[in-house]
Amino acid sequence: MARLRLKAVLVVAVVFGAGFFAGRIRGHVPGVSADIEGKGRVFELRTYTTEEGKLDALNSRFRDHTVELFKRHGMTSIGYWTPQDAPLARNTLIYILAHPSREAAKKNWADFGADPEWKKVQAESEANGKIVTKVESVFADPTDYSPLK
């Protein structure tokens, strides 16, 4: 049951995210990066499950450090979400990144993981124990009718 609920949340996140950001991109809203409309990219949908009570710490780490580190390592942030309904609202972060290709994604993640700043941030944020208990990653290509490509 929980697995089915998680899959439903992921589908809703992808549909909502693609529609929301496609609408913002088409309207050329200030602050939305022009590279979101690039061609030939692969999208990566990631879902993180946290230890009980650690979602705020994960959001802080992303807000204060991770998003900028992603940018430095060639990863384009499409969006970040937390579910509205329990139990996932208490421990789940869902986000979408774009990479030029699967090969680039592999290199981006390797470079990110080796970054001394990331290692420092991770160690400091996990001084009182691990934050993330589970990471799920799904790579996807936009369909030919998708407004976000």
C-alpha positions, 0 to 999 in steps of 0.5 A: 500500500505504501509503495503504491502511494509513493508511486502515485505521489511520484506520478503527480509530482512529475505531471505537476512539475512538468506542467507548472514549470512548462507554464512558467518557462513559456511565459518567460518568468524572470528568474527561470533559467533559459537553459530549462528549454534546452534540447536533448536532455534527460530528466532525473526524478529523485525521491529521498526518504529521511529519518524520522524528524530529519526532513527540515534538516534535509531541506536546509541542506538543499536550500543552503548548499546542495542546490548551488553545488548541483549547479556547479556540477552541471545539474539543472534544477527543475523543481523541488517538492514535499508531499502534502499528505501524511505519511510522506509529508513528514519524511519525503523530498521529491525533485527533478534535475536535468542533465545533457545525457545519462553519461553526463549525469553519471559524471555530474554525480561522481564529481558532486560526490567527490567535491570537498565542499559537499563532503564537508557539508554532508559531514556537518549536517550528519553530525547527529546521524544520517539524514537520508535513509532511502534514495530513489532515482528514475531517468526519463525522456520527455515525450514528443508531446511534452511541453517541457523538453 
